[in-house]
């Protein structure tokens, strides 16, 4: 059940750093040790059991880029499910960046016309002013969506230093999960049964949010990705102490939040506005729901196999 994901962009744009943070448990400050990608680096990331992301991290040096569009064109761009193109927001060669992006789109249209296209405007932390970030992002987004036609392009602003990286990758992976609507309906049923305000599912290795249900709107639109970032950092801290992260409880006068291992591929987070609810009761409910969601996950993998 491999899904081919192309990660492309100019050398130094930050492709390998973001891949290492999301999939290889790096922290942002450690990515400075990473060297430039030579030609194409392949990695297979098991995601939700039977779903495997076949990541092609393509070096962005000019000689490699020209080679991708010439002698390696069919090999690189055939059977692509997702193209992720990374732009350095402070690049001084924007015209060349756009030229290579358009060349990628032409190759995708020829070899994988059904592929989804995502553009990451990266290193946004280098722009100090929030207003300037908004203006530059909107300008780049408009340009890229216009250049991408007839393909649809979804743009994200990202930085390895905050939750925006998790927001972008969660959204991308979400598009690859089979039967995600059925999963969300089951989360809604689970939340209603235990009277929870919100239920989230995190992928176990990456801690990307893959599905959620909430009873009412929340004013912090980036809270999922903040939680992903915080919990993953805590999980890495545990591993440095030779301890395994399994569960966590956060409680104050306004809410209680529980995170626990759920299925073999996920963690579950349950948020209750009734902070007086005993921990044991909620954890029992989470554990009682495991068997149902394990079965749902297996059925989802079966549907994916049939669709292929």
C-alpha positions in Angstrom: 0.0 0.0 0.0 2.8 2.4 -0.9 2.0 6.0 -1.7 4.7 7.9 -3.6 5.5 11.3 -2.2 7.9 13.7 -4.0 9.6 16.3 -1.8 11.2 18.9 -4.1 12.7 22.4 -4.0 15.9 24.3 -4.3 18.9 23.1 -2.4 18.9 24.7 1.1 15.2 25.3 1.1 14.8 23.0 4.2 13.3 19.8 2.7 15.5 17.4 4.6 15.2 19.3 7.9 11.5 19.1 7.9 11.5 15.4 6.8 13.9 14.6 9.7 11.7 16.5 12.3 8.5 14.8 11.2 9.6 11.3 10.5 13.0 10.8 12.1 12.5 12.4 15.6 14.9 15.2 15.1 14.5 18.5 17.0 14.8 21.7 15.2 18.2 22.8 16.6 19.8 19.4 15.6 18.9 19.8 11.9 21.9 22.1 11.4 24.0 18.9 11.3 22.3 17.6 8.2 24.2 17.7 4.9 22.9 18.5 1.5 20.8 15.7 -0.2 22.7 14.1 -3.1 20.5 13.1 -6.0 17.4 11.3 -4.5 17.1 9.8 -1.0 14.4 7.2 -0.6 12.7 6.4 2.7 9.7 4.2 3.5 7.6 5.5 6.4 4.9 3.1 7.8 1.9 5.2 8.6 -1.3 3.7 10.1 -0.2 0.1 9.7 -0.8 -0.8 6.1 -0.3 2.6 4.6 3.4 3.3 3.7 4.6 6.7 2.5 7.4 6.2 -0.1 9.2 9.5 0.3 11.5 10.7 -2.4 13.6 13.5 -1.1 15.1 15.1 -4.2 18.3 17.1 -4.0 17.8 20.6 -5.2 21.2 21.4 -6.7 20.8 22.8 -10.3 22.6 19.8 -11.9 20.2 17.3 -10.2 17.1 19.4 -11.0 18.0 19.5 -14.7 18.6 15.7 -14.6 15.2 15.0 -13.1 13.5 16.7 -16.0 15.7 15.1 -18.6 17.1 11.5 -18.2 15.1 10.7 -15.0 11.8 12.3 -15.9 9.7 9.1 -16.1 11.3 7.5 -13.1 10.9 10.5 -10.9 7.4 11.7 -11.8 5.6 8.4 -12.6 2.9 7.1 -10.1 3.2 10.1 -7.8 0.4 10.5 -5.2 1.6 13.8 -3.8 4.1 16.5 -4.9 5.4 18.7 -2.0 7.4 21.7 -3.3 9.3 23.7 -0.8 10.1 27.4 -1.4 12.6 29.3 0.8 10.7 32.6 1.6 14.0 34.6 1.5 15.2 33.1 -1.8 17.0 35.6 -4.0 16.3 33.4 -7.1 12.6 33.4 -7.0 12.3 33.5 -10.8 14.4 30.3 -11.1 12.5 28.7 -8.2 9.2 29.3 -10.1 10.8 28.0 -13.4 11.7 24.7 -11.7 8.3 24.5 -10.1 6.6 24.9 -13.4 8.9 22.2 -14.9 7.8 19.9 -12.1 4.1 20.6 -12.8 4.6 19.8 -16.5 6.2 16.5 -15.7 3.4 15.7 -13.1 0.7 16.5 -15.7 2.4 14.1 -18.2 3.1 11.2 -15.8 0.8 11.5 -12.7 -2.1 13.9 -13.6 -4.1 12.8 -10.5 -1.4 13.8 -8.1 -2.2 16.3 -5.3 0.1 19.3 -5.2 1.2 21.2 -2.0 3.5 24.2 -1.8 5.3 25.1 1.5 6.5 28.6 1.9 9.2 27.7 4.3 11.5 29.5 6.8 8.7 32.0 7.7 10.4 32.6 11.1 13.1 34.6 9.2 10.5 37.3 8.7 10.2 39.2 12.0 7.0 41.1 11.3 3.7 39.2 11.4 2.0 41.6 9.0 4.9 41.2 6.5 4.5 37.4 6.8 0.8 37.6 5.9 1.4 39.9 2.9 4.3 37.8 1.5 2.4 34.5 2.0 -0.7 35.8 0.3 1.3 37.1 -2.7 3.2 33.8 -3.1 0.0 31.8 -2.7 -1.8 33.8 -5.4 1.1 33.4 -7.8 1.5 29.7 -7.2 -2.2 28.9 -7.6 -2.2 30.8 -10.8 0.9 29.1 -12.1 -0.4 25.6 -11.1 -3.5 25.6 -13.3 -5.0 23.3 -14.4 -3.7 21.5 -11.3 -5.0 22.5 -7.8 -2.3 23.7 -5.5 -2.7 24.0 -1.7 -0.2 26.3 0.1 1.1 26.4 3.7 3.4 28.7 5.5 5.9 26.7 7.5 8.9 26.9 9.9 10.8 24.1 11.8 10.6 26.3 14.9 6.9 26.3 15.5 3.7 24.3 15.0 3.1 25.4 11.4 5.3 22.4 10.2 2.9 20.0 11.9 -0.1 21.7 10.6 1.1 21.4 7.0 2.1 17.8 7.2 -1.0 16.7 9.1 -3.1 18.3 6.4 -1.1 16.5 3.7 -1.2 13.1 5.3 -4.9 13.5 6.1 -5.6 13.5 2.3 -3.9 10.1 2.0 -5.9 8.2 4.7 -8.6 6.0 3.3 -12.1 6.2 4.7 -11.3 9.2 6.9 -14.9 10.2 7.0 -15.9 6.9 8.6 -13.2 7.3 11.2 -14.4 10.8 12.1 -18.0 9.6 12.4 -16.8 6.9 14.9 -14.9 9.5 16.8 -18.1 11.6 17.0 -20.0 8.6 18.4 -17.3 7.9 20.9 -17.2 11.5 22.1 -21.0 11.6 22.5 -21.0 8.3 24.4 -18.5 9.4 27.0 -19.7 13.0 27.0 -16.3 14.4 25.9 -15.8 17.9 24.5 -13.2 16.8 22.0 -11.5 13.6 20.8 -8.3 13.6 18.7 -6.3 10.8 17.1 -2.5 11.2 16.7 -0.4 8.9 14.5 1.8 7.0 16.9 5.3 7.6 15.4 5.0 11.1 14.1 2.3 12.5 16.4 0.6 14.1 13.4 -3.1 14.7 14.0 -5.0 12.4 11.6 -8.6 12.9 12.7 -10.6 14.7 15.4 -14.1 15.5 16.6 -15.1 18.6 18.6 -18.5 19.4 20.1 -18.2 23.2 19.6 -15.8 25.6 17.8 -12.5 26.6 19.5 -10.8 30.0 19.2 -7.2 28.6 18.9 -7.1 27.2 15.3 -3.5 25.9 15.8 -4.0 24.0 19.0 -3.8 20.5 17.4 -0.3 21.3 16.0 0.8 22.9 19.3 -0.2 19.7 21.1 1.6 17.6 18.5 4.8 19.6 19.0 4.7 19.6 22.8 3.9 15.9 23.2 6.5 14.9 20.6 9.2 16.9 22.4 8.1 15.4 25.7 8.2 11.9 24.1 11.8 12.5 22.9 12.8 13.7 26.3 11.5 10.4 27.8 13.5 8.4 25.3 16.7 10.2 26.3 16.1 8.9 29.8 15.5 5.4 28.5 11.8 5.7 29.4 8.8 5.0 27.2 6.0 7.5 26.8 2.6 5.8 27.2 0.1 8.2 28.7 -0.4 11.7 30.1 -3.0 13.6 32.1 -3.4 17.4 32.3 -6.0 18.8 34.6 -7.0 22.2 36.0 -10.2 23.8 37.3 -11.6 24.2 33.8 -10.8 20.9 32.0 -9.2 17.5 32.1 -7.2 16.1 29.2 -6.1 12.5 28.8 -3.6 11.1 26.2 -3.2 7.3 26.0 -2.0 4.7 23.6 -5.1 3.8 21.5 -4.7 1.4 18.6 -1.4 -0.2 17.5 -0.9 2.9 15.3 -2.4 5.8 17.2 -2.6 7.7 20.4 -6.0 9.1 21.6 -6.5 12.4 23.3 -9.8 13.0 25.2 -10.7 16.5 26.5 -13.5 16.9 29.2 -14.8 20.2 30.4 -16.0 18.5 33.6 -12.7 18.5 35.5 -14.2 16.5 38.3 -14.4 13.3 36.2 -12.1 10.6 37.7 -9.1 9.7 35.7 -9.8 6.0 35.9 -13.3 6.3 34.4 -12.0 8.1 31.3 -9.0 5.8 30.8 -11.3 2.8 31.1 -13.5 4.3 28.3 -10.5 4.9 26.1 -9.3 1.3 26.6 -12.7 -0.1 26.0 -13.0 1.6 22.7 -9.6 0.3 21.4 -11.0 -3.0 20.1 -13.6 -1.2 18.0 -11.1 1.2 16.5 -8.6 -1.5 15.9 -11.3 -3.3 13.8 -12.1 -0.1 12.0 -8.4 0.4 11.2 -8.1 -3.2 9.8 -11.3 -2.7 7.7 -9.8 0.6 6.4 -6.7 -1.2 5.3 -8.8 -3.9 3.6 -10.7 -1.2 1.7 -7.4 0.3 0.6 -6.1 -3.0 -0.6 -9.3 -3.6 -2.6 -9.1 -0.1 -4.1 -5.6 -0.8 -5.3 
